[in-house]
Amino acid sequence: MTRAEDWRAERTRAAAEHAARLEARQAAEHAEAAEFIERFLERARAARLPAEPLRVQGYGGRGSARTPFTGWYLRRDRRAALGEEGDFYVLTAPLSVLDRIRGVRPEPVPAPLVLGQGGKDGESIDLVDALERLLPGWRG
C-alpha cells in the first residue's frame, strides 16, 4: 500500500468513527428528550392541559395547512409542536394549493433537546424550557 492509500484508508476510518460517535450522541439526545416528553405528557394529562389543532406553515410564509393532529406548539413561531401522543413535529413544509385545501399529514421526527439549534440568535430554545412555558412546574 502506498502512502496515499494509507492516508486515504486512515481518513476513511476516522470519518467512519466520527460518524458513529455523532450518531451515538444524537441517539442519546433523542432518548433524553423522549424521557422529558413522557414526563411532560403525564403531567399535562393530569392537569388536563388543553391541546389545539396543529397546522403546518408553508415555506416563506406561503399559507398553512391543517393536520389531523392536536397538541401543543413548542415555539412561538409555531414551527415545532408536540402531539398529544408524544410525537414531535416540525411544522414547516413546501405547501401546494391542494395541500392548503386538503391538509397534510406531517411525519414525526425524533425530538431534539434544543429546538432551532444552529439558527439565528434568539431562535433556539431548550426543549425543557419550551415545555415549561406550556405547563409551569411540570418537572417537579
C-alpha positions as CSV (number, residue, x, y, z in Angstrom):
1,M,0.0,0.0,0.0
2,T,1.3,3.5,-0.9
3,R,1.5,6.4,1.5
4,A,-1.5,8.0,-0.3
5,E,-3.5,4.8,0.0
6,D,-2.6,4.6,3.7
7,W,-3.6,8.2,4.2
8,R,-7.0,7.6,2.4
9,A,-7.6,4.5,4.5
10,E,-6.9,6.3,7.7
11,R,-9.1,9.2,6.7
12,T,-11.9,6.8,5.9
13,R,-11.6,5.1,9.3
14,A,-11.5,8.4,11.1
15,A,-14.6,9.6,9.2
16,A,-16.5,6.4,10.0
17,E,-15.5,6.7,13.7
18,H,-16.6,10.3,13.8
19,A,-20.0,9.5,12.1
20,A,-20.5,6.6,14.7
21,R,-19.8,9.0,17.6
22,L,-22.2,11.6,16.2
23,E,-24.9,9.0,15.7
24,A,-24.5,7.8,19.3
25,R,-24.6,11.3,20.7
26,Q,-27.7,12.1,18.7
27,A,-29.4,8.9,19.8
28,A,-28.6,9.7,23.5
29,E,-30.0,13.2,23.0
30,H,-33.2,11.9,21.4
31,A,-33.6,9.4,24.2
32,E,-33.2,12.1,26.9
33,A,-35.7,14.3,25.0
34,A,-38.2,11.4,24.9
35,E,-37.9,11.0,28.6
36,F,-38.7,14.7,29.1
37,I,-41.7,14.4,26.8
38,E,-43.0,11.3,28.5
39,R,-42.8,13.1,31.9
40,F,-44.4,16.2,30.5
41,L,-47.3,14.2,28.9
42,E,-48.1,12.5,32.2
43,R,-48.3,15.9,33.9
44,A,-50.2,17.6,31.0
45,R,-52.8,14.8,31.0
46,A,-53.2,15.0,34.8
47,A,-53.6,18.8,34.5
48,R,-55.9,18.5,31.6
49,L,-53.8,20.9,29.6
50,P,-55.9,21.8,26.5
51,A,-54.4,20.8,23.2
52,E,-55.2,22.6,20.0
53,P,-55.3,21.6,16.3
54,L,-51.8,21.7,14.7
55,R,-51.1,23.4,11.4
56,V,-48.1,23.2,9.0
57,Q,-46.7,26.6,7.9
58,G,-45.7,26.9,4.3
59,Y,-42.1,27.9,3.5
60,G,-41.6,31.6,3.1
61,G,-44.9,32.4,4.8
62,R,-46.9,30.9,2.0
63,G,-50.1,29.9,3.8
64,S,-50.7,27.0,6.1
65,A,-52.5,23.6,6.1
66,R,-54.4,21.7,8.7
67,T,-53.1,18.4,10.0
68,P,-55.1,15.6,11.6
69,F,-53.2,16.1,14.9
70,T,-53.8,18.1,18.1
71,G,-51.1,19.0,20.5
72,W,-49.0,21.9,21.8
73,Y,-46.8,24.3,19.9
74,L,-43.3,24.4,21.4
75,R,-42.1,27.5,19.6
76,R,-43.8,30.9,19.5
77,D,-43.4,30.9,15.7
78,R,-45.4,27.6,15.7
79,R,-42.7,25.7,13.7
80,A,-42.4,22.8,16.1
81,A,-45.0,21.0,18.1
82,L,-45.7,18.1,20.4
83,G,-48.7,15.9,19.5
84,E,-50.9,14.6,22.3
85,E,-49.4,11.1,21.8
86,G,-45.9,12.4,22.3
87,D,-44.8,12.7,18.7
88,F,-42.6,15.7,17.8
89,Y,-43.4,17.5,14.6
90,V,-41.5,20.1,12.6
91,L,-44.4,22.2,11.2
92,T,-42.9,23.8,8.1
93,A,-43.1,22.4,4.6
94,P,-43.5,23.4,1.0
95,L,-47.2,23.6,0.5
96,S,-49.2,23.4,-2.7
97,V,-52.6,24.9,-3.2
98,L,-54.0,21.4,-2.9
99,D,-52.2,20.9,0.4
100,R,-53.7,24.1,1.8
101,I,-57.2,22.9,0.8
102,R,-56.9,19.2,1.8
103,G,-54.5,19.4,4.7
104,V,-51.3,17.5,5.2
105,R,-50.0,14.7,7.5
106,P,-46.5,15.5,8.8
107,E,-44.3,12.7,9.8
108,P,-43.0,12.7,13.4
109,V,-39.3,13.1,13.9
110,P,-37.1,12.4,16.9
111,A,-37.3,15.3,19.3
112,P,-34.1,17.4,19.9
113,L,-33.0,18.8,23.3
114,V,-32.7,22.2,21.7
115,L,-35.3,23.5,19.3
116,G,-33.9,25.6,16.5
117,Q,-30.3,24.8,17.3
118,G,-27.9,26.4,14.9
119,G,-30.4,29.1,14.0
120,K,-30.1,32.8,14.5
121,D,-29.7,34.3,17.9
122,G,-32.9,34.1,19.9
123,E,-34.4,31.4,17.6
124,S,-33.4,28.4,19.7
125,I,-35.0,27.3,22.9
126,D,-34.2,24.3,25.2
127,L,-37.0,21.6,25.0
128,V,-37.5,21.7,28.8
129,D,-37.9,25.5,28.7
130,A,-40.5,25.2,25.9
131,L,-42.4,22.6,27.9
132,E,-42.1,24.8,31.0
133,R,-43.8,27.6,29.1
134,L,-46.7,25.3,28.4
135,L,-47.1,23.8,31.8
136,P,-45.1,25.7,34.5
137,G,-43.7,23.3,37.2
138,W,-44.1,20.1,35.1
139,R,-40.7,18.9,36.1
140,G,-41.4,19.0,39.8
